[in-house]
Amino acid sequence: MSSRESGRQPKYQRIAAELRTAVEAGAYGPGERLPGENDLMAAYGVARMTARQALGVLQAEGIVEARKGAGVFVRDFRPVRRRGAERLAHARWGAGRSVWEADVAGRELVVDSVEVSVEAPTAVVAGVLDLAEGDRVCVRRRRYTLDGKPVLLAASHLPADLVAGTPITRPDTGPGGVYARLADLGRRPVRFREEIRSRMPAEDEAGRLELPPGVPVVLIARTAFDADGAAVEVNEMVLDSSAYVLEYDFEA
């Protein structure tokens, strides 16, 4: 950044940039406290609001977290590296393993909430699954926590007639999860499509993911297709953007 560009940058952004650089260089390690508002006011000769805005930038980026009455600390949560292609390989779930094993590398993953219901589909889901008027879907809603932190909300939608009476309608689907059970039904997924976008979270999403103000979410809508090209599942996921690195590895 040129000195001219730096001069035009608001003071709080310049302070945030310097703190960010210090964190990335290891001057402040995971779990360590950053200078507080009073410290920044004295060091940079700025008003309290400017110091507060600088720290707020780092909070919104997920670099730091505020602890009531204690200060602002570097987050000690390691991001999840979501390996998009590897996690969905048939060799993984077909052998009874969780798709999550590709992401968590031995860390403590817990599905702390599972709700299964039969509902009328949304127009989008009905269109993707090619459902007729009056058809219903089995919806599996889950919350995933990693190392005690909520990182993902997921809602899988499957044709209710297809999965009725199968383990897919139960909280525990068994080894290999939903895709292995679809294979048991002769509808094994052979192709996936993921659409990704980002937005600010709805109030309930922010609450369930325990997000600080200003942190956006990543939305991933995944569709699973069987050998005939028919969609058998739509999975709508809401991810804490500060908790994830999305990795896609493919041939040129």
C-alpha atoms as one frame of an Amber mdcrd trajectory, in Angstrom:
protein
   0.000   0.000   0.000   1.413   3.387  -0.961   1.788   6.147   1.617  -0.787
   8.171  -0.323  -3.324   5.322  -0.132  -2.495   4.833   3.556  -3.122   8.506
   4.207  -6.600   8.284   2.742  -7.466   5.221   4.791  -9.548   5.923   7.920
  -7.535   5.773  11.135  -9.470   2.826  12.544  -8.706   0.781   9.414  -4.996
   1.614   9.639  -4.958   0.523  13.281  -6.850  -2.660  12.425  -4.367  -3.384
   9.614  -1.402  -3.021  11.972  -3.007  -5.275  14.571  -3.883  -7.830  11.887
  -0.294  -7.847  10.675   0.929  -8.324  14.252  -1.382 -11.302  14.747  -0.329
 -12.875  11.446   3.342 -12.392  12.377   2.786 -14.166  15.705   3.247 -11.125
  17.932  -0.090 -12.066  19.466  -0.689 -15.808  19.600  -3.952 -17.759  19.888
  -5.717 -16.906  23.132  -3.554 -13.844  23.841  -5.078 -10.477  24.693  -4.777
  -7.581  22.249  -4.234  -3.980  23.387  -7.514  -2.614  24.713  -9.291   0.603
  23.805  -7.326   2.645  26.343  -4.034   1.218  25.068  -4.892   2.035  21.456
  -6.066   5.539  22.368  -2.723   6.250  24.022  -0.578   4.570  21.357  -2.268
   6.166  18.345  -3.666   9.362  19.827  -7.217   8.564  18.747 -10.662   8.789
  20.295 -12.264   5.831  22.023 -14.720   5.319  19.155 -11.843   4.991  16.680
 -10.115   2.405  18.872 -13.390   0.535  19.282 -13.985   0.522  15.517 -10.503
  -0.876  14.906 -11.091  -3.786  17.250 -14.554  -4.241  15.733 -13.006  -4.762
  12.287 -10.937  -7.656  13.595 -13.955  -9.142  15.355 -15.991  -9.011  12.149
 -13.163 -10.792  10.318 -13.199 -13.566  12.918  -9.588 -12.901  13.943 -10.392
 -11.926  17.525 -13.210 -12.364  20.013 -14.397 -10.092  22.804 -14.756 -11.548
  26.290 -17.023  -9.542  28.526 -15.076  -7.744  31.225 -11.749  -9.227  30.076
 -10.871  -7.644  26.735 -10.322  -8.735  23.144  -8.376 -11.928  22.459  -6.966
 -13.678  19.404  -9.241 -16.565  18.523  -7.665 -19.921  19.299 -10.046 -21.882
  17.069  -8.335 -23.450  14.055 -10.382 -23.069  10.858 -11.931 -26.153   9.296
 -10.376 -26.985   5.925 -13.390 -28.253   3.979 -12.061 -30.502   1.220 -14.957
 -30.380  -1.223 -13.995 -33.222  -3.563 -12.308 -35.596  -1.122 -15.110 -35.550
   1.450 -17.776 -36.680  -1.058 -15.824 -39.564  -2.611 -17.738 -42.859  -2.697
 -14.670 -44.609  -1.291 -15.269 -42.711   1.945 -18.994 -42.976   2.727 -19.312
 -46.245   0.787 -16.936 -47.777   3.334 -19.108 -46.569   6.215 -17.004 -43.509
   7.058 -18.328 -40.018   7.702 -17.749 -37.353   5.056 -16.605 -35.161   7.958
 -13.486 -37.287   8.504 -11.898 -35.525   5.535 -12.258 -32.170   7.305 -11.659
 -32.613  11.016  -8.394 -34.600  11.145  -9.043 -36.173  14.534 -10.580 -33.109
  16.167 -13.699 -33.478  18.294 -16.789 -33.257  16.085 -20.238 -33.453  17.668
 -23.661 -33.341  16.058 -25.379 -31.805  19.055 -28.813 -31.361  17.508 -30.754
 -33.598  15.102 -34.376 -33.000  14.106 -36.173 -35.163  11.537 -39.587 -34.265
  10.137 -41.827 -34.718   7.104 -42.829 -31.404   5.548 -44.104 -29.698   2.445
 -41.066 -28.715   0.333 -40.149 -25.181  -0.563 -40.634 -24.254  -4.199 -36.877
 -24.397  -4.777 -36.462 -27.860  -3.239 -39.541 -29.204  -5.025 -38.150 -27.978
  -8.337 -34.723 -29.524  -7.814 -36.140 -32.875  -6.636 -38.785 -32.821  -9.402
 -41.624 -33.354  -6.926 -45.284 -33.244  -7.859 -47.839 -31.061  -6.105 -48.673
 -32.576  -2.747 -45.410 -34.543  -2.463 -43.587 -34.262   0.834 -39.948 -34.256
   1.875 -38.102 -35.782   4.791 -36.012 -33.003   6.335 -32.988 -33.737   8.522
 -31.796 -30.636  10.414 -28.488 -30.807  12.283 -26.065 -28.548  14.095 -22.378
 -29.470  14.060 -19.879 -28.307  16.665 -16.114 -28.684  16.425 -13.922 -28.423
  19.527 -17.030 -27.165  21.335 -17.767 -24.381  18.816 -20.848 -24.400  16.534
 -19.614 -24.233  12.928 -22.395 -25.508  10.679 -26.167 -25.790  10.343 -27.406
 -28.310   7.769 -30.839 -29.266   6.458 -31.071 -32.258   4.107 -34.237 -32.609
   2.027 -35.106 -36.013   0.524 -38.293 -37.304  -1.153 -40.437 -38.646   1.691
 -41.801 -41.528  -0.388 -38.271 -42.669  -1.228 -36.923 -42.792   2.325 -40.065
 -43.768   4.284 -39.343 -46.514   6.809 -35.564 -46.338   6.334 -32.836 -45.257
   8.780 -32.758 -41.919   6.951 -35.890 -40.992   8.889 -34.121 -41.644  12.205
 -31.628 -39.408  14.026 -28.825 -41.965  13.523 -28.654 -43.114   9.908 -25.874
 -45.642  10.536 -22.367 -46.058   9.042 -21.750 -43.939   5.960 -24.714 -41.678
   6.663 -27.476 -40.673   4.268 -25.519 -41.474   1.095 -24.780 -45.044   2.175
 -28.481 -45.544   2.968 -29.473 -44.160  -0.434 -27.080 -46.705  -1.943 -28.913
 -49.418   0.028 -32.091 -48.264  -1.740 -30.444 -48.563  -5.157 -30.180 -44.775
  -5.506 -26.479 -44.270  -4.834 -25.283 -40.725  -5.481 -22.783 -40.674  -8.350
 -22.553 -36.916  -8.895 -22.806 -33.813  -6.726 -23.328 -30.136  -7.462 -22.579
 -27.375  -4.955 -23.647 -23.750  -5.217 -21.919 -21.292  -2.888 -22.802 -17.779
  -1.864 -22.458 -15.511   1.151 -24.677 -13.153   3.132 -25.211 -11.830   6.626
 -26.896 -14.346   8.941 -30.532 -14.303   9.943 -31.099 -13.722  13.659 -31.753
 -17.393  14.436 -28.686 -18.473  12.428 -26.455 -16.042  14.303 -27.848 -17.347
  17.579 -27.414 -21.035  16.792 -23.893 -20.490  15.427 -23.034 -18.110  18.288
 -21.692 -15.512  15.862 -20.413 -12.118  16.997 -21.932  -9.086  15.236 -20.723
  -8.454  11.702 -19.632 -12.002  10.826 -21.228 -13.277   7.577 -22.178 -16.849
   6.773 -21.388 -19.006   3.766 -24.324 -20.820   2.196 -23.688 -24.103   0.378
 -26.549 -25.820  -1.435 -25.512 -29.334  -2.448 -27.561 -31.573  -4.711 -26.865
 -35.308  -4.965 -27.745 -37.119  -8.224 -28.137 -40.852  -8.845 -26.951 -42.825
 -11.891 -30.078 -41.855 -13.844 -29.383 -38.157 -13.254 -32.275 -37.761 -10.807
 -31.756 -35.524  -7.751 -32.130 -37.565  -4.551 -31.097 -35.010  -1.921 -30.795
 -31.258  -1.467 -28.619 -30.249   1.471 -28.780 -26.579   2.493 -25.853 -25.639
   4.729 -25.066 -22.469   6.685 -21.402 -22.128   7.677 -19.662 -19.710  10.030
 -17.466 -17.980   7.429 -14.715 -17.285   9.964 -14.459 -20.999  10.811 -13.879
 -22.372   7.309 -11.385 -22.598   4.483 -13.057 -24.033   1.370 -10.653 -26.240
  -0.598 -11.347 -27.714  -4.051  -8.749 -29.943  -5.698  -9.302 -31.002  -9.324
  -7.444 -31.785 -12.507  -6.842 -29.086 -15.143
